[in-house]
Every structure is written in C-alpha cells, then in structure tokens.
Amino acid sequence: MIIGSRAAERARDVAAEIGHGVEGADNAETARRSDVVIVAVPWEGHAKTLESLREELAGKLVVDCVNPLGFDKKGAYALKPEEGSAAEQAAALLPDSRVAAAFHHLSAVLLKDTSIEEIDTDVMVLGEERADVEIVQALAGRIAGMRGVFAGRLRNAHQVESLVANLISVNRRYKAHAGLRVTDI
Ligand SMILES: NC(=O)c1ccc[n+]([C@@H]2O[C@H](COP(=O)([O-])OP(=O)(O)OC[C@H]3O[C@@H](n4cnc5c(N)ncnc54)[C@H](OP(=O)(O)O)[C@@H]3O)[C@@H](O)[C@H]2O)c1
C-alpha cells in the first residue's frame, strides 16, 4: 500500500509511522504505481487534485470518499456540487478511469485507533460496474466488523455523501463515532 501526498516527504513520514510495509510517495507516483486509488482529500481540493492526476489515473479504479460539506455556526451541511456529487465530478474529470465511491461514513478516528479490533459499520459502495463494486466491497471486508454493501450507481452518490452531515450531528449530540448498518441483507 502507498500513501500519497502533495509532498512525498510528508507521505513517507506518515508511512513510516504506520509501518507494516506501507510506503509513501507524492500523489502522481502513488497513482502511477497503484491499481486501486482511494481519493481522500478535502472537497475544496478535489477537482484540482483529480485534474492534475488524470494521466496517472487512466485505467485505474478510483474510489472516491469525499463528502462535499460546508460548516457554519449551526454545524455541518451538505453542499450541492454542479455535477451532482463528488463521485460524479470525479467521473467527469477522469474519463479514462473507472470511478466508484465508498467509505464516506467511516471514522478516521476509529481507523487510526490500533486498540480497536473491530469497526461495527457497513460501507455503502456505489459504482457503475459490478466487478469494480466487488473489488471495493472486498476491500471494506478486509477490516474486521466492516461489510461493503452495494448502494447504487454514481447518480445516487449525493445522498450518501450528504448523509455525513447528519452523522456529524449524531456524533456531536451523542459524543460518538457513529456508523451505519443496512438491515435485512
Ligand atoms: N476524516 C474522516 O473521518 C473521513 C471519513 C470519510 C470520508 N472523509 C472524506 O475524506 C476527505 C479527507 O478528509 P480528512 O479528514 O482526511 O481531511 P484532511 O486531513 O484535511 O485531508 C487529507 C489530506 O488531503 C491533503 N490535502 C489537504 N488539502 C488539500 C487540497 N486543497 N488539495 C489537495 N490535497 C489536499 C492533505 O495531504 P497533503 O498535504 O500531504 O497533500 C491532507 O493530509 C474529505 O473529503 C472527507 O469528507 C473523511
């Protein structure tokens, strides 16, 4: 696994902290050397980052987990991207890549906590191609407690991205790192 950054040195420092053979590189090298690339940058940098990596990401499976959110004194709220969602913006900017979307609701705090053995949540996976969705579901399934669930095509990504604003409200009220479960499947 390779962690990308705008600054290779920053990525290498974080990779060394994580260990387990994780490498660090700049974003372009990370994209070039990977088959599956998870995009986890703030919404403000989303379009610019993808545009700059169009060539390196050609032919790759790009998994977008970006939530376009605004914040004001009332809390978090969902923004409405022109393309419909961050995932659809990625698909528009990366015509030669396969774009899927997932991991929007996953807490970075829980992921980073090495004392936690299981993360009790489902991961909604959106995509156009069944084979790509299955790759992302398998990725989610590698984390104990987690399950990847197909949740529709990219045109329905907006609701999934937006739901994070609701989860942030939940987290603030209940002092939690809330996840989601889809029942009866
Ligand atoms: N945090 C969570 O729990 C969580 C969960 C699910 C989804 N997400 C989504 O994942 C994305 C990243 O969230 P985060 O909490 O990891 O945010 P973050 O820590 O602010 O950003 C992640 C990394 O993106 C790079 N970055 C920052 N500004 C950038 C810009 N303008 N252009 C390009 N790269 C930039 C930075 O790396 P370098 O400076 O090293 O390049 C930074 O370390 C967000 O869209 C968020 O909605 C977050």
PDBQT file of the ligand as one rigid body, heavy atoms in Angstrom, charges set to zero:
ROOT
HETATM    1  N1  LIG A 201     -11.969  12.134   8.421  1.00  0.00    +0.000 N 
HETATM    2  C1  LIG A 201     -12.892  11.209   8.262  1.00  0.00    +0.000 C 
HETATM    3  O1  LIG A 201     -13.293  10.535   9.231  1.00  0.00    +0.000 OA
HETATM    4  C2  LIG A 201     -13.477  10.945   6.899  1.00  0.00    +0.000 A 
HETATM    5  C3  LIG A 201     -14.280   9.827   6.718  1.00  0.00    +0.000 A 
HETATM    6  C4  LIG A 201     -14.789   9.557   5.446  1.00  0.00    +0.000 A 
HETATM    7  C5  LIG A 201     -14.541  10.412   4.402  1.00  0.00    +0.000 A 
HETATM    8  N2  LIG A 201     -13.779  11.514   4.610  1.00  0.00    +0.000 N 
HETATM    9  C6  LIG A 201     -13.538  12.415   3.483  1.00  0.00    +0.000 C 
HETATM   10  O2  LIG A 201     -12.185  12.276   3.126  1.00  0.00    +0.000 OA
HETATM   11  C7  LIG A 201     -11.662  13.525   2.716  1.00  0.00    +0.000 C 
HETATM   12  C8  LIG A 201     -10.417  13.864   3.533  1.00  0.00    +0.000 C 
HETATM   13  O3  LIG A 201     -10.782  14.005   4.891  1.00  0.00    +0.000 OA
HETATM   14  P1  LIG A 201      -9.700  14.170   6.033  1.00  0.00    +0.000 P 
HETATM   15  O4  LIG A 201     -10.408  14.240   7.302  1.00  0.00    +0.000 OA
HETATM   16  O5  LIG A 201      -8.628  13.154   5.839  1.00  0.00    +0.000 OA
HETATM   17  O6  LIG A 201      -9.159  15.630   5.661  1.00  0.00    +0.000 OA
HETATM   18  P2  LIG A 201      -7.708  16.258   5.757  1.00  0.00    +0.000 P 
HETATM   19  O7  LIG A 201      -6.936  15.561   6.825  1.00  0.00    +0.000 OA
HETATM   20  O8  LIG A 201      -7.918  17.723   5.844  1.00  0.00    +0.000 OA
HETATM   21  O9  LIG A 201      -7.112  15.955   4.301  1.00  0.00    +0.000 OA
HETATM   22  C9  LIG A 201      -6.455  14.777   3.951  1.00  0.00    +0.000 C 
HETATM   23  C10 LIG A 201      -5.203  15.110   3.169  1.00  0.00    +0.000 C 
HETATM   24  O10 LIG A 201      -5.534  15.757   1.942  1.00  0.00    +0.000 OA
HETATM   25  C11 LIG A 201      -4.450  16.613   1.551  1.00  0.00    +0.000 C 
HETATM   26  N3  LIG A 201      -4.987  17.938   1.224  1.00  0.00    +0.000 N 
HETATM   27  C12 LIG A 201      -5.383  18.909   2.080  1.00  0.00    +0.000 A 
HETATM   28  N4  LIG A 201      -5.846  19.983   1.419  1.00  0.00    +0.000 NA
HETATM   29  C13 LIG A 201      -5.717  19.677   0.105  1.00  0.00    +0.000 A 
HETATM   30  C14 LIG A 201      -6.011  20.392  -1.092  1.00  0.00    +0.000 A 
HETATM   31  N5  LIG A 201      -6.533  21.628  -1.072  1.00  0.00    +0.000 N 
HETATM   32  N6  LIG A 201      -5.752  19.776  -2.272  1.00  0.00    +0.000 NA
HETATM   33  C15 LIG A 201      -5.222  18.530  -2.308  1.00  0.00    +0.000 A 
HETATM   34  N7  LIG A 201      -4.909  17.813  -1.212  1.00  0.00    +0.000 NA
HETATM   35  C16 LIG A 201      -5.177  18.380  -0.022  1.00  0.00    +0.000 A 
HETATM   36  C17 LIG A 201      -3.506  16.692   2.738  1.00  0.00    +0.000 C 
HETATM   37  O11 LIG A 201      -2.370  15.897   2.448  1.00  0.00    +0.000 OA
HETATM   38  P3  LIG A 201      -1.013  16.548   1.894  1.00  0.00    +0.000 P 
HETATM   39  O12 LIG A 201      -0.943  17.945   2.479  1.00  0.00    +0.000 OA
HETATM   40  O13 LIG A 201       0.002  15.629   2.457  1.00  0.00    +0.000 OA
HETATM   41  O14 LIG A 201      -1.134  16.514   0.413  1.00  0.00    +0.000 OA
HETATM   42  C18 LIG A 201      -4.286  16.074   3.890  1.00  0.00    +0.000 C 
HETATM   43  O15 LIG A 201      -3.492  15.389   4.802  1.00  0.00    +0.000 OA
HETATM   44  C19 LIG A 201     -12.764  14.563   2.893  1.00  0.00    +0.000 C 
HETATM   45  O16 LIG A 201     -13.353  14.855   1.660  1.00  0.00    +0.000 OA
HETATM   46  C20 LIG A 201     -13.747  13.880   3.819  1.00  0.00    +0.000 C 
HETATM   47  O17 LIG A 201     -15.079  14.289   3.537  1.00  0.00    +0.000 OA
HETATM   48  C21 LIG A 201     -13.219  11.790   5.834  1.00  0.00    +0.000 A 
ENDROOT
TORSDOF 0
